[in-house]
Amino acid sequence: MITWNNLDTLDSYKELSKASRVNLAEVMSGENGAERVKNYSIPMAEGFSYNYAAKAVDDDVLDALVKLAKEAQLAEKFKALYNGEVVNTGEKRLVLHHMTRGQLGDAVNADGVDKRAFYVEQQNRIADFANKVHAGEITNAAGEKFTTVVQIGIGGSDLGPRAMYLALENWAKKNNTFKMEAKFISNVDPDDAAAVLNSIDVAHSIFVLVSKSGTTLETLTNESFVKDALKKAGLDASKHMIAVTSETSPLAKSDDYLAAFFMDDYIGGRFSSTSAVGGAVLSLAFGPEVFAQFLEGAAAEDKLSANEDVLKNPEMLDALIGVYERNVLGYPCTAVLPYSQALNRFPAHLQQLDMESNGKSVNRFGEPVSYPTGPVIFGEPGTNGQHSFYQLLHQGTDIVPLQFVGFKNNQIGTDVVIQDSTSQQKLCANVAAQIVAFACGKSDENRNKNFEGGRPSSIIIGDQVNPGSLGALLAHFENKIMFQGFLWNVNSFDQEGVQLGKVLAKRVLAHETDGALKVFSDLLNI
Ligand SMILES: O=P(O)(O)OC[C@H]1O[C@](O)(CO)[C@@H](O)[C@@H]1O
């Protein structure tokens, strides 16, 4: 029997709050630190490991976290979710994104269909379509091959697929699976669409309109913007566009598209990278086999997330440590710092994934909670971030927990030895150095040069960013965020907080404004 209780009502949470604080600088120094790095590590899928040696936890804190996981029924709640319970209470929906990449539990029937079969069917339809485009069986009106794919979408219909595309672009080129260049139009700023359109040959481009709801202002505006450009180029837009949407959306049955592929209401936009939303652009860009490998990596990590043993479940432990940092230690932010240029836009995707999911002030029953929930998430790839905001991370007045991601190998393989080390070695040396610098600090009589240390971090270490590892990494963060939502007792799968601004913007455009809204409208010349 599952019970959904607020975090602060749980006995194990009260016990956790009383656990003695760990002196991170002390425990990470010398031989003790070396032992921690060896022991505080959990294997993940695709050759990754999650290392939490530099987090401010010890065996007592970990014991308390294990008890918290049990009392909060994290494993049972995940099981209920993947077995098709209505976990998205706000919208009264199932939450099935795991099913786009595997079947973790029971078959789930909804809307009269087996949902796993539905997602696989969409993947197969996309694969077939992509193969025909690559083979020149689906072409433009002149019978010429499409060379570029342009995704039009915003939020979850943009950030995840864009981050995944960028992560695999160089890998695919190196591994001869690069089929088509992809571009993305998201912002309603006309300069976004115009710049993309100026950079491509529209006659050889296929546009993927992605909108789960089929009603998003920015996306529909950009669709019209693109159609206008196609018309001006003398092209039939319906021969250049496909749609990815839910079967119930206004786009689903339109003749405006060459083909339509479907997700459904049980896949949240920000959790849709492994559905048709990511599937269409990634299969067109890299081929369906690459997309399938990406799904396999995610499915393998999902399996680990289902493990009841917290110390063998990287996502559950990561979530628990995050809640300890947020609610007991009182840290307001978390930075995600991938030491990989391929993961350039991964933090941007995680910003939506995490903050749109857990940025809530009421629990899943709509009652206010009296404790902090989701932290502010931000990040940049290393080493670039080091030369930007790391000053605050090292010496600022707030402690910001850090999530590093590092890889032993790069993607392209070109590297040069300069002053006895390769660039890849320099990259990896920096991430190792940062972890220890943050944790241990360095005392200096000059206070300006003093580093307190005690700044916690974890690192996920992998071999290389490739389709499988990228899938596993994505699933890690999706599942961590889900477990944190369970702990905070919030509904991580709705996003009512984005509605008010949309309603007011519509009023501005309809000139139905007064007060401050009217003055701002005038100032902005609307
Ligand atoms: O895919 P859609 O329905 O166009 O929505 C796009 C995005 O807009 C949001 O609803 C936020 O406004 C996100 O949750 C979603 O990912």
The ligand as an SDF file (V2000), in Angstrom:
LIG
                    3D

 16 16  0  0  0  0  0  0  0  0999 V2000
    5.0620   20.4060  -27.1180 O   0  0  0  0  0  0  0  0  0  0  0  0
    4.2260   21.5950  -26.8070 P   0  0  0  0  0  0  0  0  0  0  0  0
    2.8150   21.2110  -26.4620 O   0  0  0  0  0  0  0  0  0  0  0  0
    4.2560   22.5930  -27.9250 O   0  0  0  0  0  0  0  0  0  0  0  0
    4.7870   22.2960  -25.5070 O   0  0  0  0  0  0  0  0  0  0  0  0
    6.0710   22.8500  -25.4540 C   0  0  0  0  0  0  0  0  0  0  0  0
    6.5250   23.1410  -24.0490 C   0  0  0  0  0  0  0  0  0  0  0  0
    5.6900   24.1010  -23.4390 O   0  0  0  0  0  0  0  0  0  0  0  0
    5.5170   23.8050  -22.0630 C   0  0  0  0  0  0  0  0  0  0  0  0
    4.1940   23.3910  -21.8990 O   0  0  0  0  0  0  0  0  0  0  0  0
    5.8080   24.9890  -21.1910 C   0  0  0  0  0  0  0  0  0  0  0  0
    5.1990   26.1240  -21.6420 O   0  0  0  0  0  0  0  0  0  0  0  0
    6.4810   22.6900  -21.7780 C   0  0  0  0  0  0  0  0  0  0  0  0
    6.1210   21.9160  -20.7200 O   0  0  0  0  0  0  0  0  0  0  0  0
    6.5170   21.9790  -23.0820 C   0  0  0  0  0  0  0  0  0  0  0  0
    7.6460   21.1810  -23.1710 O   0  0  0  0  0  0  0  0  0  0  0  0
  1  2  2  0
  2  3  1  0
  2  4  1  0
  2  5  1  0
  5  6  1  0
  6  7  1  0
  7  8  1  0
  7 15  1  0
  8  9  1  0
  9 10  1  0
  9 11  1  0
  9 13  1  0
 11 12  1  0
 13 14  1  0
 13 15  1  0
 15 16  1  0
M  END
$$$$
